[in-house]
């Protein structure tokens, strides 16, 4: 986990984002959720996360209250909403999964 956290990627491959999402899913405290969320957000700056990855992120946030209530989640969602596939799609995913979050 730490190796991925510390790795430097200028264009992280989708498998790296998927692995970070798996790690994020396993967060057992707000501190972990914020740490992994921050790492994920930084990697998202250099990548183009897919709609499927955004869907997975929202599922994780609904299933894990540490992630869903972390202070990093709104920042991650704001970043995702600025992508080409954009805000409307993200809003639809949030509604579909009944995620309660403001960003």
N, C-alpha and C positions, 0 to 999 in steps of 0.2 A: 504494500500500500504506500509506504513512504517513498519508494523508488518512483512510482508514478507521480506522486505529489511533488517531488523535487525535479522531475525530468523537465527538460526544456524542449518544446516542440514549436516550430514556427507554423506548422500546419498539421495538427494532430490527426492521425488516421482515425476513422470511425471506431475501430476496435479500442482505442485508448479512451474515447468518450464513453463507449459502452462499459468498459471496465470501471471508469470513475463513477458511473451511475450505479453499478453494482456495489461499490464501496460506500457510496452515499446512502444507498438503501440500508446498509447495515449499521448506520449511525445509531448509537445507543445513548447519546446524550445531546443536549443542545450544543455543547462545545464541539463535539465531533461533527455534528451536522453543519455547524458554521465553518469549521475548518475545511471539511470536504466540499462544502458548497462554495467556499471562496476559491478553492483549487479548480473546481468545475467551471466557475464563472470565468476565471482567468484563461482556462483552456478554450472556453467558448469564444473568447475574443479572437483567437487565432484559427478557429475552425468554423465550419458552417454546419452546426448541429442540424440534424434532419427532423422532420415532422415526427417521425417514429420515435426518435430520441426524446423529443419534447413530450410526446405522449407518455413515454416510459417515466420521465421525470415527474410528471403530474400524478401518475399512478403511485409512484414511490411516496410523494408528498401526502397523498390521501391515506396510504397504508401505514406510514410511519410518522407519528405525531412529532417526533423530534425534528424531522425534516420539515414537515408541514408547518410547524410553528417557529422554525428557525428564522433568525434575522437576515440570513443570506438569501432565502428563497425569493422574496420580492425583487431583489437585485438581479437574480438569475432570470426571473420571468421578464423583467424589464428588458434585459439584454436579448432574450429570445424574441420579444415582440418587435424588435428593431430589424429582424432578419427579413429577407426577401419574401418568405412565405407568410410572415407577419402577424400582426396583432389580431386580425379577425380570426385566423386559424387558431391562435393560442387561446383567445377568448372562448372559442367553441370547445376546445379541449378541456378548459377549466370548467365550463358548464357541464359538459358530458360526464366528467368525473366528480362533479359536485365539490370541487376544491374551494374552500373558503379562504381567500387571501386577497389582499389589496396590494396592487403594485402600481 
